[in-house]
Amino acid sequence: MAENEPALTRIRALPSWLLNRASARGRRLVGEALAREGMRMPHHAVLSAVADRGPVAQAELGRTTGFDPKDMVGILNDLQAAELVTRAPDPTDRRKNAISLTPEGRRLLARLAALGEEANETLLAVLSPAEREQFLALLTRVAEATD
């Protein structure tokens, strides 16, 4: 911090400010790790969702991941162009597309998972194993709290 820069003591003590800083650091670390495989976080999120739910209808995939439908189309176009997913008519409703992972999509997802774990290890390296467990339990409670 520069000598004439205010300390911002009050703001830096706020849980919301601290969570935002930790989140930004986590996004940066994970984003950099995924970039080593030429991927961005939305691509990884969609690949993971397809692995968990696939074959899955494109509309359901959008609802599950929270991506806007027009953004989902772009993400799927990128993934299909890279031959990581396929789109085929849904056998239960031919009006819908079912999205599935290709074998290369599965291989890439395994590499991305390892990179993500490495990034998260870096993020939490300042904590002991017991502190990590407690931190994750507390963070889960805060994240899942309802208003």
Secondary structure, DSSP 8 states (H G I E B T S, - for coil): --TTS---HHHHT-HHHHHHHHHHHHHHHHHHHHHTTT--HHHHHHHHHHHHH-SEEHHHHHHHHT--HHHHHHHHHHHHHTTSEEEEEETTEEEEEEEEE-HHHHHHHHHHHHHHHHHHHHHTTTS-HHHHHHHHHHHHHHHH---
